[in-house]
Amino acid sequence: MRRLLIGIGVISLAAGLLWPWLSKLPLGRLPGDITIERENFSFYFPITTSIIVSVLLTLILWFWRK
């Protein structure tokens, strides 16, 4: 549990320090992300972005445990 919390902290710190560059990545605006905009309603579901983030986190955690 201690290693997991330290890892989450390190990843959060790295993301915070790299945010100016990470915000320029096209994550959240990928083909396959669902966007519906109407007159008084907007809906956004980043399905492709969610899949990519999930795969990356799975690989990172899998390598970490080895």
N, C-alpha and C positions, 0 to 999 in steps of 0.2 A: 504494500500500500504506500509505503514511503517513497519508493522509486517512481510510482505512478504520479503521485502528487508533485514530486520534484520535476518530473518530465513535463507535466502540464504547465507548471510554473515557468520552466525554461522556454517552452513553445510559446506561451503567452507573452513572455518578455521579448522573445525574438520577433513575434508578429507585431508587437507594439513599436519596437525600434525600426522595423522595416516597413511600417504602414505607409509612409509616403510613396514607396515604390510598389508595394502590394496593391494599393488602391488603383494603380494604373493598369493592372492586369485585367483582361476582359472577363474575369469571373463574374457571374451575375448577368451577363449580357450575351450568353452563348446561344447558338442555334439549338433549339429544343426547349429553351426556357419559355414558359407559357406566360404571356402578357395579354390581359384583356382590359381595354380602357373604354368606358362608356361615358355618358354625360355626367352622371353623379356617382360613378363607381369605377374603381380600378382594382384589378386583381393581378398579382404577380406570383408565380410559382416557379422557382428556379430548379427544375427537375434535373437538367443536365449538369448544372453546377453542383447540385447535391450529390449526384452519382460520382462525379470526379473527386470531390472532397472526401467522400466516403472511401473510395478506392485508395486515395493517397494516405488517409489516416490508417486504413487497414494494413497497407504495406509498411508504414512507419512502425506501427505497433508490432507487426509480425517480425520485422528485422530486429526490433529492440529486445524481444523476448528470446531471440537466439543467441 
